[in-house]
Amino acid sequence: MKESKQTKIPTPDDASVKTDCRAEFIFYAQTPTSKVRPVKILGEYGCDCRRPDWEHRWKTWDARQDPYLHLFLCQEHARKLGLME
């Protein structure tokens, strides 16, 4: 994910992060051999970009440091992070 490391990480302070921003996809934890494939969410979850610990979660997930950390993101933020086209 070299592209995503160069992408600005959306933070809760960004104007693009709305208070009603809802997660649409789950991005499961990455392994060295797996590619990121989002899974469509059927429930109601807030976008992880709204979390106060978002920057730490993103860095941990992107560095593949926690095999149990999954990201819940809306389509807009997933695109900004380079996870979707």
C-alpha positions, 0 to 999 in steps of 0.5 A: 500500500505505498500509495496510501502511506503518501495520502493524507490521513483524514482526521476527525477535525477535517471538514470532510468527516461528517458526524453522520459519516457511516461505515459502508465497508470493512477492510480486514487486517492485512497480512503480507500476502493478502490484498485489501478487499473490502466487504460490504457492511449490512449493519449500522456502524460509524466510520472509523475516521470519526474515532479519536484514536483514528490516526493510531488505528490507521498507522497500525493497520497500514503497517500490518502491526495488528492482525486483528484490527479491521477498519470500518470506513465509508466509501469516501474515506476509503477512496481518500486513503487509496483503498478503493478506486 
